[in-house]
Structure formats: structure tokens, C-alpha cells
Amino acid sequence: MARVDRNSLNALLGHQIGTVEIVEARRTARSDLAGWHLDDLHLISADGTDIPAYFLHPPAGAAPCRAVLYCHAHGNAYTTGRDELVQGRPAFQSPYAADLVALNTAALCLEMPCFGQRADPPESPLAKAGLWAGRPLFGRMLAELSAGLHWLAAQPGIDGNRLGTMGLSMGGTHAWWLAALEPRIRAVIHMCCFADLETLVGLGAHDGHGMYMMVPGLLPLARSGQIAGLTAPRAQLVCAGLQDWSTPDPALRLGLKDLTEAYEVAGAPDALQTHMEEDLGHAESAAMRQNVLAFLDRHL
């Protein structure tokens, strides 16, 4: 297996990373959340795509603060997209918005294709059309998230040198891929999503994952841990429950082995941290939440 790099990954993703540019941000509403602004935005890309988003940030006059690109999950709950930031979902202890405010951390959450206000067209036809065109849906999602990251970095009141990304399940998968592809991300946190894909296929455990993450030709090029290893030596926290259907033990172990090796080669073994729970499934625990917030506070 050849050494993986960002250019080869972008080629598999249909050369989509870097092609989406946010040219306009329309604010349709603003509400208060613990003294901070929660802006209801529509981010308009150069090709006219309307990407709904929530932007949680301090009021004008505050010192520039760190920020995370918050990636929402899947869960076959197509009516829930960016709302996860402020409303949560069953897999979480509670919504993250209030905890991020308490941590003085701004957040931007983009609504992905097939979810929330973008639920039509649905995932299956959109993913299949993208595969036929050589432009996987996963690549489009990552391209939009990359554009969102660059928009976030440019906002007044945001310290563009202190950017992170985080998410659970699909959101976690987006987060570790984006951190691998975007060197400006300083820290990444992913929960309930990390597994070696070829091992998943061998175990017959791959079919529970959505069409959105299908990338043709990926398995001969790189394993999950090698891709996530492109983040080294930047900070990375891997969270998993050992009873999670989506990350069976052999697939999780191989992913962590490759990832650990990447951080050792980069001379930064301490920048990689894990949070594993023996009896936890596809969900966040109270201890995991505490560890996630502490990690953000240390590394951003």
C-alpha cells in the first residue's frame, strides 16, 4: 500500500476539496444563548448552493476566541441536521452549544446535503448520482465543510489560529477526514466512528453505514488510521464504546494501531489521546463529554 497523501485522497473524492467557496452569508434570525449570539445563517456558495448553518459566537467587542467546526451526525434522522448543535440527539448527554459557550468556544454547524432543510433529494439517489459522475457525496460534504472552516476563520471575533473540529458518528467521520485534509485544523475530536474499513467489510459489519461515505477505490489506497494519521502531529482525540456496532473491536484496533504509528513517526505520541469505554455502545457517556471538553480546553 503506497503512502497516502492529501492529493491522492482528493482525487478519490472527485477533486472537490477546495472547489466550494462561500461568497455570501445571509442571517435570517439571531437569538440569545447564554449571553452569546446564535445566528441562523444561509451560506451561499459560488455555485449558488444554499447551505443552512448555525453560528454560535460571542457578542461584538469580545476578545477573539477559539472555535470549532461542529459536524452533525446521521442516525437515519434526516430531519435533524444543524439543529443537533442546539437541540442534541439521543446519542448525546445533552446539546453541546451551552457547554461550548461555557468553554468560551465559538461553533459553526453546517447542514449537510440530505438533512434538515436539504433533505430533498434524499441520500440514496444523491449518493448514486455522485458516484456515477465520479464525484462522491462524501467529497461534496467535505468540500462544504472545508469552505465552512475557511469562512469561520475569517469572521471577526474568531481566532483563526485556534480552530478545531468535532462530531459523533457521521459527524466524527467528517471531522477526522477534514482534519487530515485541512492543515489549519489545530485539534480534532471524533466519537463513535473510527474503524478500519477493510476489516469492517471482512467482518460483514460495513452495511450499517450510510451511502454517503462510499468512496470508490479507497481501500487499495489507504486504511482509516493512515488517513487520520495525516493529522499528526496535531492534537487528536478518539472516543469509542467497545460495544458500538459501528466500530467492532478488530476494526477499531487496526485503526488505532495505524494511527498510533503515524503519531510516533511524527514524534508526537502524546498528541494522540483515546477515550475507550468497555460497556458503551454508539453513544456519548458523561465521562466522554467531560474528556472532550477538557481536551478542547487544553489543545485550542
N, C-alpha and C positions, 0 to 999 in steps of 0.2 A: 504493500500500500504506500503510495507516494506521500510525501509531506504535504499536508493540507495548507492552503493559504487563502486569503480573502478573495483574491481574484478568481480562483477556481471555484469557490463557493458561489460567488456572484454569477458566474457563468451558468452554473446549475440552476440558479434561481431566475434565470432568464434575463440576466443583466439588468435587473430592476432597481437594485440599490443605488441611490444617488439620482434616480430619474424623477422622483417626486419632489416638488418644491412647493412650499406653502407661500402663496402670493398675497393672501388676504385673510384676515381674521375678523369675523363678524360676531360681535357679542349681542346675544338676544335677551339675556337676563343676567342679573347679578344678585346673589343672596349672601347672607352672612353665615359664617360657620366658625364659631368660637372666636369671633373678632377678626377673622380673615375673610377675604373675598372668595366666593365660589362663582366663577364666571361660566355661563353656558355659552359655548362658542360653536361657530361653524368655521372650520379651517378650510379654505378653498385652495386647491392645488392648481398648478399651471394648466393642467388638462381639464379643469372645470369640476373635478370631483369635490363633493361636499362631504367633509369629514367632521361629524359632530364630536365635540370634546368638552370635558370639564377641566378648568384650570383653577387650582386652589393656590392662592398666593396671599402674602401679607399686603396690607394697605400701603398706599404711596407714602414715601418718607422713611420706611423701614430700611435698615441696612440690608444689602444684598444677601440672600440666603441660598443655601443648598437646595437642590430639587431632585425629584425622581420622575422618570417616565414610568407611570404605573400602567402595567399591561393587564387587561381584564381576562378572565378565564372563559371557558367554553361551556362545559357541563350540559350540552344539548339544550341550554336555556337561551334560545335565540332572541328572546325579548329583552334579555339583560346584556348590556354592553358596558358603556362608560358609567352607568348607574352603580356598578359594583363599588366604585371608589367611595360613594357616599351612602349606599344602601346595603352593601355587603352581599353575601350569598351564604347558603347553608354550610359550605365548607370552611367558612371563616368564623373566628371567635366573635368578631364584630367588624363593621366597616373600618377601613384604615384611615379615613380622612381626619377624624378627630385626633388620632394618635400622631399623625404626621404634623398637624398643627402644633401639638404639644411639643414635638421634637424640632420645631422651627424649620420644617422641611416642606417646600412647595411641591406640588404634584400636577402633572398633566396626564390625563387619561383619554386616549383616542378610542372612538368606537370603530371596531374592525368591520370589514365587509361581512355581511350575513347576520349581523347582530344589531339589536336595538332599532334605531331609525333606518338602518341599512339592511334590514332582514330580507328584503326582496331586491335582487334574486337570492334564493337560498344557497346554502353551502354546496350541495351536490352538483347542480348544474354549473355554478360559477367555477368550482374547482375543476370540473371536467373540461369546460371550455378553455380554461387557462392551460391545462395540461396539453390539450390538442394544439394550442397556439405556441407551446414552448415557453409559457410564462406562468409558472405555478402560482396558485393563490397565495401560498406561503411567502413567495417572493414579493408579491404585491403588499401583503401585510407588513413585512419587514421594511419595505421601501417607505410605506406611510409612517411607520414608527420612527424610522431614521429621519424623515422630514420633520416629524413632530419634535424629535430631540433637538434638531438644529433650530427650530422655531423657539423652543423653550429656552435654549441657551442665550438667545438674542433678546429676551424680554427684560425690561427694566425691573430691577429688584431681584434678579436671579444671578447668582454667581456661576457663570458658565464653566468655571474650572472645578465645580463641585457637583457633578451630575452623576446620578445613579439610575438604575432601572430595576424593576422588581415585578413579580407576579407569581401566580399559582396555576398549575395545570397548563392549559394553553398559554396563559399569561406568562408562566415561568419559562416555557419553551421559547416564546418570543423574547423574553428577557435575556436568556443565556446566548441565544443566537445573535441578538442585536449587540450584546457586549463583545462577542467575538468579532463582529464586523465593524464596530464603531469604536476606534481607539480613544475617543474623548470620554467614554463612559469610565468613571473612576471606580465604581463598585457595582456589583450585580448580586441580586438575591433571587433564587428560584426555589419554589416549593412544589413538591408532588408532581414531578415531571421528568426527572433525569434518568435516562436508561439508554443502554446501547441498543440501537435499532435492529441490527442483525441478530442479536441474541433474542430480542423480542419476537422476531419472525421465527426463529428456530424453536421457541417455546410455544408458538401459536398464540402469543399474547398481544399481537400487534393490531388485531382487527377492532379492538375497542377504541382506537384512536381515530380522530376525525380525518376526513378527506383533505382538510385544509393544510395538513402538514406533509402531504406527499410531494417529494422532490425526486424526480426521475434521475437515476444514475448516482444517487448519493452513496449507497452502500459500498461500491468499489472504491470510492474516493476517500472517505473518512468515517471514523467512528464518532459517536457523540462526544466522548471525552476528549478526542483530538480537536474537535471543533471548539468546544467550550474552553479548551486549553489555550486557544488564541488570545484569551483574555489575560493570561499570565503576563506580567507579574501583578496585574491589578487585582483588587480585592474581590473575592467571590465566596458566597455562602450557599451551600447546597443543603436543602432541607427535604427530608423524606420520612415517611412512615413505612416500616418494614412489612406492613400488611396491605400496602397500596397495590391494587390490581394493575395500575399503570406502570409501576416500576418494580417488577418481580426481582427477587434478590440477585440471581445471576446477571441480569441486565444492569442493575444498579451497581453491582460490584465491579464489573468490567468498565463501566463508565467512570467510576471513581478512580480505578486503577490508572486509566489513561490520563485522567485529569490531574491526579497527583503527580504523575511522571512529568507532565508539562510544567507544573509549578516548580518541581525540583530542578528541571533543566533550566528554568528561568531564574533560579537562585532565590525563589521567593516562596518556600514551602509554607510559611506562616500566613501568607496572604490568602490561602485556601482554607476555609473552615467548613465544617459539616455539622448538621443537627439531625440526628437519627433517633427515632423512637420505635421501640420493639413492637408495641401494641397499637400503633396508629395506622389508620388507613389513608384514604385520599382526602385528607383534611388537615387543617391547621390546629395545633393544640395551643393552650395558654402558654406553655413553656416555649414553643416555637415562636409565638408572637413576641415574647419577651426577648428572645435571642435575636430576632430580626431587627427589632427597634434598637437594641444595643449595638448591633453590627452597623446599622446605618449611622448611628451617632459616632462610632469610632472612625469609620472609614470615609464619611463625607464631611 
